[in-house]
Every structure is written in C-alpha cells, then in structure tokens.
Amino acid sequence: MKKKVLNGLETFSRAMITPLSYFSVAGMLLSVGALLTGSGLRRVLPVLDCAPVQQLGKLLYGCMMLLVQNIGLLLCVGIAAVAAKREKQQVVLIALMSFMVYLMAGHVGLAAQGALAESAGTLGLYGTGQTQILGVQTVDMGALGGILLGLAVSWIYNRTCGVQFRGVVSQLYSGVRWSFVCSAAFAMALGWGSCYFMPPVQHAISALTGWMADSGSGGLFLYGCLERLLIPTGLHHLVYAPFQFTALGGSITVDGVTSTGAYAVLMTEYAKDLPFSHSVVWMYTGFTKTFGYFGIAAAFIFCARKENRRSTAAMLIPLVLTASLASITEPMDFLFCFTAPVLWAAHGIIAGSFVVLLDRFHVTGFTSNLISSLLMNLTAGADRTRYPVLYLLALCEMVVYFVVFTVLIRALDLPTPGRAAPPREEKQAELPDPEELEKLLRALGGAENIRELDHCFTRLRIALWEPEKLDEALLGTLSHKGFVKRGDRVQIVWGLQAQAVCQALWQQLKMPELC
C-alpha cells in the first residue's frame, strides 16, 4: 500500500510540474509586459509611454495572461498526458475535449437553475462564484476542476483504451473512443455536479466576510489566510472581492463623488492627497504576493540538492518575479499546494499573520506590485504610509518564510522543486549504440518483463513485471550515472539523454508509445 501511495505521489508531482515548467518562461514575459504597461515605471521613464512600447507591453501581458487564466485547462491536459501509459497524443485530445464538455455541462446546469450570474461592469464575474473560460460561463472551481479532470481522464484512459467490442457498430466505440465516452461522462457529471456542490461552499465563504469585517485582528487573520489557502479552488475571489470592490470595504465621498470598495477608496485618497483610512487593510493581500514569495523561493532553492540548485533557481526566479511584479502567484502556488500541503497550510498562516502585523503597526502604504509599491509610497510620503515600517515587515516576512519552509522541508523531507530527480548539467553525449540497448534490455529481464517505460528530465522510469529478473551486475556496466530500485520500479539516471534513450528503447521494442 505504501509503495502504491509513493508511486502515485511521484506520478502526480511529475504530472503537475511538467505543464507548470512552461510558466517560468511565460511568467518572465508576463512580468515584462506588466512593467511596460504599468503606471509606476512610466512615471520614472516617460519614454515608455510611446505607442510601440505600450503595444508591445500589452501584447506580452495579454498573451501570457491568457495562459494564466486558463491554467486549469493546461493542468488538465498536462496531467492526463504525463500520467497516460501509452499513445499520449490520444489522451491529450481526450482531455481537451473532456474539458470542453466539463465547461458546457457547468453552463447548462447553471442555466437550468436560472443561476447564471450577470457581469458587473469592470469587475466582470469576480465575486459571483462563476467564471468564463473559453467563452463559456460556468462554475468557478479554479484550477481544481482541471486537476481533478486530468487525473480522472488519465485513470480512465489507462484502463479502457484497450477495450475492444464485437460487432460492426459497437467496434466504433472500442479503444480510445470508448475512453472518450467514459471520460466525457465523468466530465459531464463533474461539470453538472459543480452547480450543486460548489454554491453552498461559496455561500459559506461569502457569509464569513461579514464576520471578518467586524472581528478585528481575528477577522484580518482569517481574511489573509483564506485568500491564500483557497487559491486552488478559485474561492479566494469570494474572500477579497467583497472588501476590495463593494461597500463592505468602505466608501468615501470627495467633491460630490462617492468611491466604494477598498481599492477605489485607496486610489481616491492617494489622488486627492488625503490621509489613508482604515480601508487600506483590505488591500494587504498584495503584501505576501509582492514580498513573501522571495522567501519561499529562497527556501526551495536552499533545500534543493546542491547539484540541482542552479536549475531550480532558473525555474523559480521568473515565477517569483511574476508574483512580485504582476501579482500572479498561481504558477508557483501549484508547485507545492498539493504535493506539500503542510507547506500550504504554513503559507496561509504566515500570510494571515502579516496582514494583522501591518494593521498593528499602522501601515497604510501600497503593498501590491513591487515597482508600483515603491513609487507610490515614495510619492505619498512616509507620514501618510509609514513605508519604512512596511519594508521592514517585508524583510521579516521573507525571513520567516525562508526559516519555516526550510525547517519543514528538511524535517519532513517534502518533495519541493529540486529535491527529486535533479537534472544534471552536462554536454549532450552520443546515444547508446544498439549493442548497449540490447544489454539494457537483457539487464531488465528482457522486453517482455517491461510493464511501463517513461522518462523525466534525466531518468528512465521503468516498472517490471518480475523485478527479481533484474540483472543489477549487468545494469551497472552500462553508461548511465546510476540507478535506484524500489520494489518493481527502477529509475536509471541517464542525464539529458533520458528522453532519447527512452525513444530508442521504444523503437527497439516496436511499441507505439510516445516518450
């Protein structure tokens, strides 16, 4: 049982990281777009106001933001593809079609209840518990819906893609088409069911907002904590939106114009050179996004294996900059929220605690977006914002995150980035010759003994039917960097050649799998 759980966690972790790895590049481009179009940097560099630069910034930000907004779809397809055991191109299509079915099932379910929410101007569907994905309005389950569907599709596909029916008509539904039928049925059930099981949860979260507003430090702590913890489900919108964009977050009337919601109040007070009111506390959700993730990334890099720290840093730094400069944290959140839930709980506690500390130290400055925070606090002045205290608390939060995460990761041996299957920096070597591939097959007990064959960045991952047939002595003579055997599974570290060796093996075995 323990072996199955460990194998499942390993597969799930690899399935999550594979699609998220692309966000290191996307996040950097998104950050550049945010800097070029953001008002903060343009105040310092007026040249950025020229039309070509602004168009480039909008192009980068808009295109990359589309990926972030559809992270559920990317995780669904990515998880299904990585977890599938054969003909991965088929499961990608099935996952994509199933996700569309899931979206429309949610839309039809809401329409049947007469529960489709109306867009609220510039806020759109924020705070309604619904969202629009690929042009379809449906229940907002955040990335959780995509993750659940991706796991289900891969599980269904692995167990049904080989099913064959007899008869001319029924044969049309055999194999991968039967997998699609089963996956689409699950997608419809998940989408339709979300219309019934999500609204009560959403209403419960919404009901908490009134208590938060009247409960002092306790309410502020819960506000900051839940805003982080609920990100995977999409329910975090129901926590901050009522405070930042409705009368629950306060209102102010200046020159006959009333501004409602913490965000509008803050910007009005800033523009009119007024003292900042207590409404600013509901804008503190940007504090951890802007500063805390530096401490999280530092802990991940420090806890990574020494030979893997450079590559881990290369992956994490763009994601941290995306969080700090563009307030987009999801690509980094999903690296550990499911694979290390202890860290995720600590994350919420730390974030909530610092919201309370900002209030206790009477900080009334800007906390969202590093560049805008610096420029707007400097122009507003220390008397109005107490920004020296703000940045001292920011430094403290980074240290707290680093210490707490480092202790938990090492004490519990948590699977954070860079701790498992570290990629090696090496030059691309020549592929093993056919004779060495033959030796590898013999060492594994023959082609018929291979139950599963896959790869990650640097390793072959093999499951054997009869692990006792593994010839470790022969395996040790090959040109790999080492191997690990655990039960019926063998991992062979082949460096950057792993994918090419995997493909060569499948060609040798004459199997259709894509590695």
C-alpha positions as a printed NumPy array, in Angstrom:
array([[  0.   ,   0.   ,   0.   ],
       [  2.78 ,   2.401,   0.95 ],
       [  4.56 ,   1.633,  -2.334],
       [  1.418,   2.429,  -4.326],
       [  0.929,   5.71 ,  -2.479],
       [  4.553,   6.757,  -3.071],
       [  4.352,   5.805,  -6.742],
       [  1.101,   7.724,  -7.07 ],
       [  2.539,  10.828,  -5.423],
       [  5.616,  10.627,  -7.641],
       [  3.465,  10.429, -10.769],
       [  1.191,  13.245,  -9.575],
       [  4.139,  15.5  ,  -8.728],
       [  5.726,  14.902, -12.138],
       [  2.377,  15.457, -13.858],
       [  1.928,  18.814, -12.096],
       [  5.452,  20.099, -12.671],
       [  5.551,  19.28 , -16.392],
       [  2.881,  21.789, -17.532],
       [  3.89 ,  24.331, -14.871],
       [  7.514,  24.325, -16.045],
       [  6.468,  26.396, -19.07 ],
       [  5.338,  29.196, -16.786],
       [  8.945,  30.047, -15.978],
       [  9.2  ,  31.473, -19.494],
       [  5.62 ,  32.729, -19.67 ],
       [  5.968,  34.397, -16.281],
       [  9.056,  36.329, -17.298],
       [  7.317,  37.629, -20.43 ],
       [  4.237,  38.487, -18.368],
       [  6.386,  40.463, -15.92 ],
       [  7.995,  42.417, -18.759],
       [  4.557,  43.232, -20.142],
       [  3.342,  44.353, -16.707],
       [  6.368,  46.615, -16.255],
       [  5.988,  48.223, -19.681],
       [  2.276,  48.941, -19.242],
       [  2.23 ,  49.675, -15.509],
       [  1.85 ,  53.282, -14.411],
       [  4.644,  53.019, -11.828],
       [  7.584,  52.576, -14.194],
       [  6.142,  55.011, -16.722],
       [  6.329,  57.773, -14.135],
       [ 10.084,  57.26 , -13.954],
       [ 10.641,  56.545, -17.662],
       [  8.187,  58.656, -19.725],
       [  9.691,  57.174, -22.904],
       [  7.679,  54.037, -22.156],
       [  4.506,  55.975, -22.983],
       [  5.268,  55.831, -26.709],
       [  2.781,  53.797, -28.72 ],
       [  5.115,  50.995, -29.96 ],
       [  6.374,  50.22 , -26.436],
       [  2.855,  50.217, -24.994],
       [  1.643,  47.976, -27.808],
       [  4.479,  45.536, -27.143],
       [  3.7  ,  45.574, -23.415],
       [  0.001,  44.917, -23.996],
       [  0.863,  42.133, -26.447],
       [  3.181,  40.387, -23.969],
       [  0.868,  40.85 , -20.999],
       [ -2.314,  39.874, -22.822],
       [ -0.904,  36.755, -24.477],
       [  0.813,  35.424, -21.353],
       [ -2.118,  36.343, -19.102],
       [ -4.342,  34.157, -21.259],
       [ -2.206,  31.179, -20.236],
       [ -2.553,  32.043, -16.552],
       [ -6.315,  32.492, -16.862],
       [ -6.588,  29.04 , -18.438],
       [ -4.229,  27.237, -16.071],
       [ -6.992,  24.73 , -15.287],
       [ -7.11 ,  23.64 , -18.935],
       [ -3.316,  23.387, -19.151],
       [ -3.137,  21.294, -15.976],
       [ -5.951,  19.031, -17.183],
       [ -4.198,  18.27 , -20.476],
       [ -0.702,  18.168, -18.972],
       [ -1.603,  15.832, -16.107],
       [ -3.51 ,  13.473, -18.388],
       [ -0.619,  13.315, -20.877],
       [  2.068,  12.655, -18.268],
       [  0.033,  10.056, -16.368],
       [ -1.048,   8.159, -19.509],
       [  0.938,   4.993, -20.188],
       [  0.625,   4.776, -23.968],
       [ -0.319,   6.749, -27.085],
       [ -0.139,  10.053, -25.261],
       [ -1.321,  12.03 , -28.277],
       [ -4.692,  10.296, -27.916],
       [ -5.141,  11.167, -24.254],
       [ -4.255,  14.817, -24.962],
       [ -7.168,  15.071, -27.395],
       [ -9.483,  13.24 , -24.999],
       [ -8.504,  15.539, -22.11 ],
       [ -9.04 ,  18.655, -24.216],
       [-12.47 ,  17.509, -25.407],
       [-13.431,  16.384, -21.905],
       [-12.527,  19.817, -20.51 ],
       [-14.84 ,  21.443, -23.054],
       [-17.596,  19.036, -22.058],
       [-16.979,  19.881, -18.389],
       [-17.29 ,  23.615, -19.083],
       [-20.515,  23.31 , -21.036],
       [-22.032,  20.889, -18.504],
       [-21.492,  23.519, -15.809],
       [-23.031,  26.205, -18.033],
       [-26.088,  24.083, -18.846],
       [-26.521,  23.218, -15.168],
       [-26.455,  26.887, -14.145],
       [-28.833,  27.829, -16.954],
       [-31.254,  25.066, -15.92 ],
       [-31.374,  26.561, -12.414],
       [-31.654,  30.12 , -13.726],
       [-28.47 ,  30.835, -11.783],
       [-26.227,  32.37 , -14.45 ],
       [-24.676,  35.487, -12.895],
       [-24.605,  38.808, -14.735],
       [-21.34 ,  40.594, -15.419],
       [-20.771,  43.526, -13.059],
       [-19.093,  46.065, -15.347],
       [-15.336,  46.22 , -14.982],
       [-15.429,  43.547, -12.26 ],
       [-16.919,  41.022, -14.645],
       [-17.857,  37.856, -12.751],
       [-15.493,  38.428,  -9.79 ],
       [-17.174,  37.594,  -6.514],
       [-20.077,  35.719,  -8.134],
       [-18.609,  32.221,  -7.814],
       [-18.697,  31.893, -11.598],
       [-16.141,  32.475, -14.333],
       [-15.813,  32.472, -18.098],
       [-13.377,  30.047, -19.722],
       [-13.   ,  29.683, -23.49 ],
       [-16.106,  31.826, -23.867],
       [-18.238,  29.566, -21.64 ],
       [-19.67 ,  30.873, -18.36 ],
       [-19.531,  28.163, -15.714],
       [-18.952,  27.469, -12.018],
       [-15.57 ,  28.726, -10.785],
       [-13.636,  25.764,  -9.376],
       [-10.279,  27.381, -10.081],
       [ -7.572,  25.025, -11.231],
       [ -9.007,  22.273,  -9.039],
       [-11.539,  21.329, -11.702],
       [ -8.816,  20.89 , -14.315],
       [ -6.638,  18.864, -11.945],
       [ -9.467,  16.505, -10.978],
       [-10.478,  16.061, -14.603],
       [ -6.893,  15.45 , -15.756],
       [ -6.39 ,  12.77 , -13.099],
       [ -9.713,  11.142, -13.968],
       [ -9.065,  11.152, -17.717],
       [ -5.649,   9.52 , -17.325],
       [ -7.054,   6.895, -14.921],
       [ -9.956,   6.111, -17.25 ],
       [ -7.742,   6.066, -20.336],
       [ -5.188,   3.666, -18.858],
       [ -7.954,   1.21 , -18.014],
       [-10.18 ,   1.482, -21.08 ],
       [ -8.002,   2.264, -24.115],
       [ -7.502,  -1.449, -24.773],
       [-11.185,  -2.403, -24.558],
       [-12.496,  -3.989, -27.762],
       [-16.163,  -4.656, -28.563],
       [-17.551,  -7.13 , -31.057],
       [-19.927,  -6.212, -33.803],
       [-19.705,  -3.744, -36.673],
       [-21.454,  -0.9  , -34.84 ],
       [-20.074,  -1.448, -31.356],
       [-16.497,  -1.666, -32.676],
       [-16.745,   2.055, -33.442],
       [-16.753,   2.633, -29.671],
       [-13.748,   0.438, -28.918],
       [-10.297,   1.505, -27.721],
       [ -9.593,   5.202, -27.343],
       [-13.12 ,   6.109, -28.451],
       [-14.505,   4.15 , -25.513],
       [-12.04 ,   6.047, -23.312],
       [-13.507,   9.308, -24.602],
       [-17.064,   8.144, -23.926],
       [-16.169,   7.308, -20.314],
       [-14.147,  10.499, -19.835],
       [-16.888,  12.668, -21.31 ],
       [-19.424,  11.034, -18.97 ],
       [-17.229,  11.876, -15.979],
       [-16.68 ,  15.425, -17.276],
       [-20.447,  15.954, -17.61 ],
       [-21.014,  14.642, -14.092],
       [-18.264,  16.884, -12.655],
       [-19.467,  19.995, -14.511],
       [-23.149,  19.424, -13.736],
       [-22.444,  18.402, -10.151],
       [-20.361,  21.529,  -9.53 ],
       [-23.549,  23.568,  -9.94 ],
       [-24.877,  21.868,  -6.804],
       [-21.902,  21.185,  -4.527],
       [-19.953,  24.411,  -5.131],
       [-22.619,  27.102,  -4.396],
       [-23.13 ,  26.017,  -0.743],
       [-19.367,  26.197,  -0.219],
       [-19.253,  29.581,  -1.942],
       [-22.116,  30.894,   0.199],
       [-20.357,  29.713,   3.346],
       [-17.221,  31.61 ,   2.322],
       [-19.261,  34.703,   1.498],
       [-21.003,  34.519,   4.869],
       [-17.625,  34.736,   6.57 ],
       [-16.88 ,  38.127,   5.057],
       [-19.325,  39.92 ,   7.352],
       [-17.723,  38.308,  10.389],
       [-14.248,  39.233,   9.137],
       [-15.255,  42.885,   8.811],
       [-16.408,  43.065,  12.454],
       [-13.859,  40.836,  14.187],
       [-10.725,  42.933,  14.42 ],
       [ -7.413,  41.109,  14.254],
       [ -9.095,  37.692,  14.163],
       [-11.067,  38.664,  11.085],
       [ -7.998,  40.14 ,   9.414],
       [ -6.002,  36.975,  10.062],
       [ -8.723,  34.788,   8.565],
       [ -9.011,  37.189,   5.626],
       [ -5.311,  36.958,   4.759],
       [ -5.136,  33.231,   5.467],
       [ -8.134,  32.191,   3.367],
       [ -7.162,  34.478,   0.492],
       [ -4.065,  32.3  ,   0.056],
       [ -5.389,  28.873,   1.074],
       [ -8.388,  28.943,  -1.266],
       [ -6.454,  29.768,  -4.44 ],
       [ -6.537,  26.18 ,  -5.845],
       [-10.342,  26.18 ,  -5.679],
       [-10.957,  29.673,  -7.048],
       [-12.903,  30.526,  -3.874],
       [-10.352,  33.167,  -2.87 ],
       [-12.197,  35.631,  -5.126],
       [-15.134,  35.412,  -2.74 ],
       [-12.872,  36.432,   0.133],
       [-11.2  ,  39.588,  -1.184],
       [-13.611,  40.865,  -3.875],
       [-16.405,  41.958,  -1.469],
       [-13.919,  44.036,   0.54 ],
       [-11.936,  45.496,  -2.321],
       [-14.828,  46.289,  -4.675],
       [-18.028,  46.71 ,  -2.598],
       [-19.241,  48.819,   0.314],
       [-18.045,  46.133,   2.735],
       [-14.544,  47.569,   2.252],
       [-15.656,  51.129,   2.997],
       [-16.585,  54.194,   0.969],
       [-15.566,  57.835,   0.693],
       [-17.198,  60.915,  -0.841],
       [-14.901,  63.587,  -2.294],
       [-16.108,  66.58 ,  -4.336],
       [-19.555,  65.047,  -4.521],
       [-18.301,  61.742,  -5.951],
       [-18.614,  58.575,  -3.848],
       [-15.978,  55.861,  -4.203],
       [-16.926,  52.416,  -2.908],
       [-14.689,  49.485,  -2.031],
       [-11.206,  49.429,  -0.511],
       [ -9.461,  49.716,  -3.87 ],
       [-11.443,  52.755,  -5.035],
       [-11.109,  54.404,  -1.616],
       [ -7.339,  53.916,  -1.566],
       [ -6.832,  55.324,  -5.06 ],
       [ -9.111,  58.302,  -4.343],
       [ -7.243,  59.146,  -1.137],
       [ -3.925,  58.843,  -2.974],
       [ -5.014,  61.048,  -5.886],
       [ -6.577,  63.717,  -3.619],
       [ -3.638,  63.768,  -1.189],
       [ -5.866,  62.701,   1.714],
       [ -4.83 ,  60.669,   4.765],
       [ -5.311,  56.976,   4.163],
       [ -8.242,  55.443,   6.02 ],
       [ -8.56 ,  52.028,   7.669],
       [ -9.995,  50.618,   4.418],
       [ -6.422,  50.047,   3.298],
       [ -6.233,  46.884,   5.458],
       [ -8.321,  45.033,   2.876],
       [ -5.65 ,  45.751,   0.26 ],
       [ -2.957,  43.958,   2.262],
       [ -3.482,  40.773,   0.234],
       [ -0.843,  42.111,  -2.128],
       [  1.819,  42.114,   0.602],
       [  2.671,  38.402,   0.501],
       [  2.43 ,  38.305,  -3.296],
       [  4.933,  41.133,  -3.564],
       [  7.421,  40.075,  -0.89 ],
       [  6.71 ,  36.682,   0.674],
       [  7.377,  34.572,  -2.387],
       [ 11.02 ,  35.638,  -2.368],
       [ 11.366,  33.798,   0.945],
       [  9.526,  30.749,  -0.388],
       [ 11.739,  30.554,  -3.469],
       [ 14.878,  31.013,  -1.372],
       [ 13.828,  28.079,   0.839],
       [ 13.138,  25.853,  -2.182],
       [ 16.499,  26.688,  -3.738],
       [ 18.37 ,  26.238,  -0.451],
       [ 16.695,  22.858,   0.196],
       [ 17.297,  21.588,  -3.339],
       [ 20.161,  19.195,  -3.905],
       [ 23.412,  21.044,  -4.433],
       [ 23.818,  19.795,  -7.985],
       [ 20.27 ,  20.929,  -8.747],
       [ 20.188,  24.393,  -7.175],
       [ 21.123,  26.316, -10.295],
       [ 18.398,  24.761, -12.428],
       [ 15.882,  25.136,  -9.585],
       [ 16.741,  28.831,  -9.306],
       [ 16.392,  29.229, -13.075],
       [ 12.863,  27.811, -12.833],
       [ 11.756,  29.714,  -9.719],
       [ 13.176,  33.211, -10.229],
       [ 10.855,  34.066, -13.171],
       [  7.89 ,  32.777, -11.149],
       [  8.845,  34.934,  -8.148],
       [  9.184,  37.99 , -10.376],
       [  5.762,  37.223, -11.844],
       [  4.301,  37.147,  -8.326],
       [  6.084,  40.309,  -7.195],
       [  5.745,  42.417, -10.344],
       [  2.418,  41.198, -11.725],
       [  0.691,  39.773,  -8.592],
       [  0.2  ,  36.434, -10.385],
       [  1.144,  33.654,  -7.969],
       [ -0.688,  30.595,  -9.302],
       [  2.221,  29.148, -11.34 ],
       [  4.321,  28.975,  -8.173],
       [  1.449,  28.025,  -5.868],
       [  0.724,  24.839,  -7.775],
       [  4.316,  23.679,  -7.38 ],
       [  3.644,  22.809,  -3.744],
       [ -0.001,  23.303,  -2.707],
       [ -0.922,  19.678,  -3.459],
       [  2.41 ,  17.889,  -3.152],
       [  3.322,  19.545,   0.18 ],
       [  0.049,  20.504,   1.955],
       [  1.917,  21.159,   5.217],
       [  3.752,  23.992,   3.49 ],
       [  0.49 ,  25.254,   2.022],
       [ -1.061,  25.432,   5.495],
       [  2.012,  27.261,   6.82 ],
       [  1.765,  29.615,   3.838],
       [ -1.778,  30.637,   4.795],
       [ -0.861,  31.116,   8.461],
       [  2.147,  33.308,   7.672],
       [  0.222,  35.405,   5.138],
       [ -2.653,  35.961,   7.59 ],
       [ -0.281,  36.829,  10.423],
       [  1.441,  39.556,   8.448],
       [ -1.874,  41.128,   7.456],
       [ -2.511,  41.513,  11.198],
       [  1.011,  42.877,  11.801],
       [  0.598,  45.505,   9.065],
       [ -2.548,  46.686,  10.811],
       [ -0.996,  46.622,  14.287],
       [  1.931,  48.741,  13.11 ],
       [ -0.497,  51.186,  11.454],
       [  0.963,  50.733,   7.972],
       [ -1.205,  52.446,   5.358],
       [  1.019,  52.103,   2.311],
       [  0.758,  50.368,  -1.039],
       [  1.664,  46.675,  -0.947],
       [  0.781,  45.348,  -4.417],
       [  3.314,  45.135,  -7.256],
       [  6.901,  45.837,  -6.224],
       [  7.579,  48.719,  -8.629],
       [  4.227,  50.437,  -8.064],
       [  4.562,  49.934,  -4.317],
       [  7.938,  51.652,  -4.223],
       [  6.974,  54.562,  -6.451],
       [  3.526,  55.23 ,  -4.966],
       [  4.763,  55.017,  -1.373],
       [  7.636,  57.376,  -2.117],
       [  5.332,  59.931,  -3.754],
       [  2.725,  59.613,  -0.975],
       [  5.36 ,  60.112,   1.7  ],
       [  6.384,  58.296,   4.855],
       [  3.983,  60.275,   7.069],
       [  0.938,  59.03 ,   5.171],
       [  2.094,  55.465,   4.514],
       [  4.729,  54.536,   7.155],
       [  6.51 ,  52.777,   4.283],
       [  9.793,  52.304,   6.205],
       [  7.893,  50.011,   8.586],
       [  6.196,  48.328,   5.609],
       [  9.505,  47.359,   4.002],
       [ 10.956,  46.273,   7.349],
       [  7.982,  43.928,   7.78 ],
       [  8.516,  42.774,   4.192],
       [ 12.065,  41.768,   5.045],
       [ 10.816,  39.995,   8.184],
       [  8.221,  38.074,   6.156],
       [ 10.867,  36.859,   3.702],
       [ 12.984,  35.607,   6.598],
       [ 10.018,  33.912,   8.296],
       [  9.044,  32.135,   5.077],
       [ 12.615,  31.019,   4.493],
       [ 13.122,  29.673,   8.026],
       [  9.712,  27.982,   8.405],
       [  9.737,  26.403,   4.95 ],
       [ 13.347,  25.252,   5.262],
       [ 12.688,  23.593,   8.635],
       [  9.51 ,  21.862,   7.41 ],
       [ 11.027,  20.73 ,   4.102],
       [ 14.064,  19.177,   5.728],
       [ 12.302,  17.773,   8.799],
       [  9.53 ,  16.112,   6.768],
       [ 11.564,  15.511,   3.577],
       [  8.918,  17.265,   1.473],
       [  9.02 ,  16.911,  -2.346],
       [  9.62 ,  20.558,  -3.24 ],
       [ 11.276,  21.618,  -6.526],
       [ 14.836,  20.442,  -6.925],
       [ 14.756,  17.696,  -4.291],
       [ 13.838,  14.785,  -6.527],
       [ 15.292,  13.665,  -9.857],
       [ 17.731,  16.582, -10.139],
       [ 18.706,  17.442, -13.697],
       [ 22.451,  17.304, -14.342],
       [ 24.381,  19.898, -16.24 ],
       [ 26.317,  18.06 , -18.877],
       [ 27.031,  18.108, -22.552],
       [ 24.855,  16.039, -24.828],
       [ 26.645,  12.752, -25.372],
       [ 26.18 ,  10.284, -28.203],
       [ 23.254,   7.897, -27.922],
       [ 23.937,   4.368, -26.715],
       [ 24.716,   2.073, -29.602],
       [ 22.373,  -0.832, -30.423],
       [ 24.609,  -3.246, -28.532],
       [ 24.249,  -1.234, -25.327],
       [ 20.486,  -1.049, -25.782],
       [ 20.426,  -4.818, -26.106],
       [ 22.428,  -5.104, -22.878],
       [ 19.969,  -2.764, -21.169],
       [ 17.025,  -4.915, -22.239],
       [ 18.786,  -8.051, -21.016],
       [ 19.583,  -6.375, -17.698],
       [ 15.907,  -5.533, -17.298],
       [ 14.926,  -9.157, -17.793],
       [ 14.008,  -8.896, -21.467],
       [ 11.467,  -6.853, -23.375],
       [  8.607,  -8.991, -22.087],
       [  9.481,  -8.047, -18.488],
       [  8.93 ,  -4.311, -19.07 ],
       [  5.49 ,  -3.274, -17.841],
       [  5.885,   0.52 , -18.047],
       [  8.536,   2.753, -19.583],
       [  8.649,   6.536, -19.267],
       [ 11.155,   9.299, -18.588],
       [ 11.553,  12.646, -16.866],
       [ 14.288,  15.228, -17.438],
       [ 17.175,  12.953, -16.542],
       [ 15.842,   9.496, -15.681],
       [ 14.294,   6.462, -17.258],
       [ 11.382,   5.257, -15.136],
       [ 10.657,   1.576, -15.598],
       [  8.147,  -0.789, -13.991],
       [  8.896,  -4.538, -14.26 ],
       [  6.532,  -7.48 , -14.226],
       [  9.079,  -9.622, -12.374],
       [ 11.593,  -7.405, -10.532],
       [ 13.672, -10.409,  -9.467],
       [ 14.779, -10.791, -13.103],
       [ 16.678,  -7.502, -12.937],
       [ 20.397,  -8.155, -13.524],
       [ 21.966,  -5.398, -11.41 ],
       [ 25.502,  -6.51 , -12.227],
       [ 24.921,  -6.159, -15.977],
       [ 22.98 ,  -2.926, -15.481],
       [ 25.94 ,  -1.498, -13.585],
       [ 28.237,  -1.917, -16.598],
       [ 26.225,   0.472, -18.808],
       [ 26.984,   4.163, -19.421],
       [ 24.365,   5.659, -17.11 ],
       [ 25.057,   7.732, -13.991],
       [ 23.454,   5.347, -11.507],
       [ 20.184,   3.607, -10.812],
       [ 17.712,   3.124,  -7.972],
       [ 15.49 ,   0.086,  -7.471],
       [ 12.366,   0.287,  -5.348],
       [ 10.033,  -2.673,  -5.435],
       [  9.025,  -3.37 ,  -9.016],
       [ 10.255,   0.039, -10.22 ],
       [ 13.686,   1.05 , -11.453],
       [ 14.953,   4.574, -12.106],
       [ 18.069,   4.873, -14.258],
       [ 19.819,   8.25 , -14.265],
       [ 20.899,   8.862, -17.856],
       [ 21.291,  12.635, -17.726],
       [ 19.992,  14.768, -20.569],
       [ 19.934,  11.68 , -22.808],
       [ 16.986,  10.177, -20.922],
       [ 14.342,  11.138, -23.483],
       [ 16.413,   9.982, -26.461],
       [ 17.25 ,   6.653, -24.77 ],
       [ 13.573,   6.159, -23.957],
       [ 12.602,   6.762, -27.577],
       [ 15.317,   4.422, -28.807],
       [ 14.056,   1.705, -26.483],
       [ 10.509,   2.029, -27.757],
       [ 11.758,   1.786, -31.317],
       [ 13.679,  -1.314, -30.313],
       [ 10.542,  -2.754, -28.726],
       [  8.427,  -1.681, -31.721],
       [  5.827,  -0.115, -29.423],
       [  3.652,   2.919, -30.343],
       [  4.118,   4.814, -27.06 ],
       [  5.395,   8.334, -27.216],
       [  8.179,   9.128, -24.747]])
